[in-house]
Amino acid sequence: MRVSFCQGLLTGAIALNLLILYYVSRAQQQMMEKRRDQGRGSRKAALPASGLGGGMAGLVGVGGGMVGVGGVGGEGNSRGPRLTILLREFEDFENYVGDVARSFLHQRPELPFLVVSDTPPYPPLSLPEGARLLVLAPSPEQPPQAHRPEFHIQTEFVLLVPDGVELEQGRAVERLIRELEGEGGGPVRLVAAPVVVRSAVQCLHLRVSLREWTATYTPAVSGSSGSVCTALQGDAVVLIRTEDLFNLSVPLGRPLLPSLFIQTSLRGWKVKLLESPCFSASHRPLFSSAHNQWKADSRLKDATSQLMKNFGLKRLLLPGGKEQWHGCGKETARCFGTVRDDTPDYLYLERWTPPCCLRALRETTKYVINILESSGVRYWLEGGSLLGAARHQDIIPWDYDVDLGIYLEDVPNCDYLKNLDSGSLVDANGYVWERAVEGDFFRVQYSEANHLHVDLWPFYPRNGIMTKDTWMEHKQDVEFPEHFLQPLVPMPFAGITAYGPNNHRAFLELKFGEGVIENPQYPNPTKKRLDRSRL
């Protein structure tokens, strides 16, 4: 068979391509083997210039295959250290980061020591040889991995240490690793040791409800071999597997321990607080002046507020019963924008009304009802607010306003209402009274800045039927017999006693349908339905 010139040329091109692919494959295989060989040795490479420490560290396999399987420092094992010391929390205006690094590296010079900061510290840190700085803030001339800590930690474990702590016994870290490995694959994914200071470390139970925007801390009971809980309060050294740390959404958020435990508790992980070993802290208090302490406290407050905002938490319930609020208030806008289709934006996020908004609604309701009662204006709980009173004795957890019906003929009795033909009135307590632009009814807002509100719907009797002049496109917005209001009866609502129809079940079923109290549903199920299995 004769081979044409074109066929020969095509055959030669195919052979050449196969040869090129062969050599490229061999080159890639050799490079991978070289990298594996480098990873097995003791790592001495410094961090990239963005970390203010020199050259580039190797890539970390977060999903497994961490460097080192022998002793913590790799004694008798060529695969390198298993543990990286990481210091995240310090203030640049006064700190003991250099002393901490020297203390650990004096006892265990083979262990990597990494200092992590959001921005380059000023004044610059004075770090000993073997300690490195990683700056998380991105720099436009650097590759993305230069600022990502998971690319700079190649060990199996990370030991998170606070500022001012000292390592007096070099073998203390082995005890922590043995304890963590002894837990196997159970829920204990972190092990902690106390730092000896005047206030002891406290083991806490932490329950985080993202749906309710709330984190609740309660004291945990100590055991004979250490406490197992979900959060810690106080100074502690914490050991965690590198894989677990970098499987968190925000592995090195600040404040570090609150950020860490909020995320681990949501995953069902627990921390074991040991009674020993203990780490000493000669630098306590950390700050030499009241002014520096004030600066540190202010930064901690700001960092906590930012963390709560990032995590979508508005309310913290602390072990002593105190509350911290990180949501809206009298001087700020409410937590959500204009409601469309009767479905606030947070319902699409599988969340309910933020607790700060519910608090503002309760305050406004109590205030308005007090004025109505003192002015001789007859009122009753209406619509979803009456439904909340019947079902929860409170505002429905996903509701965003409060509705009250009032007798139109009583409006002149209230000074705040009778002069609202146009415009609005801000009273002495900052509440805004206005005639609603949507129709012939009244609205009382929490403040000029915060538009959480109570709506007042004026009804009047006509042939024994209560009616009104403005109707909204709501299923429950219908006329009803006046006998439901004769008499009005007290019922608990939002922490006070309010008035409602004398047969609230029949009243609600007239407006919403049979079984409405026992069958909760979101206001507009065509847009978003309530998953009752999660109640």
C-alpha positions, 0 to 999 in steps of 0.5 A: 500500500502506498502512503501519500505525502499528506498521510505521512505528514499527518502520521509524523505530527501525531507521533511528535505530539505523543512524544511531547505529551510523554515528556511533559507527563514525565516532567510533571511526575518528577516535579510532584515527587520532588515536592513530596520529598521536600515536604517530608524534610524539616521545613525552613522556608520563610513566609512571603514578603507580604508576611514580612518574613521572606520566601514562600511556604509550601501548600497545605493539603487541608483535606488530609496528608499533613506533614509529620506523623511522628513526635511533635517535634519530629525527633527520630522522624524525618517528616518534620513537626506535627504542630504549629504554634499560632498567636493571633490576639495581640495589640500593636501598641503594647504586646509581648509577642516577642517574649511569647515566641522566645519562650516557646522556641527556647523550649521547642526550637523545631516547632514553627511559630506563626504570628497572624495579624490583620495588617502590618503591626506598628510599631513593627514586631521584634521576632526571634529567629524561627518566628514568622509574621503573616499579614492577612490584608491582601496586597495587590502585588502578591498572589492570593495564597500569600495572605491565606494562612492555610497555605502557610501551615503544613503541620497536622495540629495548630496550637492557638496561644494568647499574648503573654503566655509562656511555655515552661515545660517543653513536653506539655504540648505532647499531653495536649496532642495525646488527649486530642488523639485519644478522643478519636473521631468523637465530638471532642475536636479541641483540647484546651489547657488553662493559663494560670492567671488571677481569674480561672478559665470557665467551661461554658455551654454555648447554644447558637440559634441563627434563626433567632440571631442569638447566642446563649452561654451557660455554665458547664459542670466540671468533671474529674478528668476535665470538663467537656463543653462547647465554649471557654471564657478566660485565657486558655491555650487551645489545640485543634487539628489543622484540617478542622481549623481550616474547614471553618468559614472564618478560621482566624476571626477576631476575637479569636475564641468567641469566633472559634467556638461559635463556629464549632458549636454550630458543627456539634464539636466540643472542647475538653478543658484539662486541669493540667498542664497549665501554662504560665503568664508572667505578663498579667495584666497585659497593659501597663497603663489604664489608657492602654487598657481602655484602648484594648477594651474599646478595640475588643468591643469593636471587634466583637460587634463586627464579628456579631454582624458578620455572623448575623448574631444580634443578641448574646446571653452571657453566663451571669444573666447579662445581655449584649445587643448588637442590633438596631436601637432607637438611634439606628435604622431597623435591621431590615428594609422595605417589606415586599409581598408581606415577606421580610428579607430575613425569611428567605434566609431561614431566619425570624425577626431579629430580637432587637426588632422584637424588643423595639416592637414590644417597647413601642406597643407598651408605650402606645397602649399605655397612652391609649388607655390613659386617653380613654381610647378603646383598642383591641389586638388585631390580625397577626398580633392577636394571633401572636397573643393567642399562640405565644402570648407575644409577637409572632416570632417572624412578625415585623409590626403590631396591629391594634384596632381602635374605635374611630369615635375615640380618636379625639380623646388622644392628643397625639391622634386628633391633630394628625390630619397631615404630617407627623408628630415626634413626642417627648420620648422620641416616638413618631406619630403619623397618619399613614400614607397607605390609607386612613389609619395611624402609625406610631414609629419607634423613632425617627431613625428606626421605623419599626411601628405599631399600626392603629386601625380606626373602626366604626360600627354600622348596623352592628358590624365593625367596618372602616374606610381603608382596606388592605389586600390582606385575607384577614382585613374584613368586617366583623360583628361588634359583639366581639368587642362587647366586652373587650377582655384582657389577655397577656401580650408582649410582656404586658396585659392588653385587650382583645376580642371576647372570643379570640378563637372565633374572631381569628377563625373568622379572619384567617380560617379554621385552625389558624392558631394550631397551624402557623404559617408565614404571611405569604406562603406563595412566596415563602412557606414555613417548614413546620418540622423545624418548629 
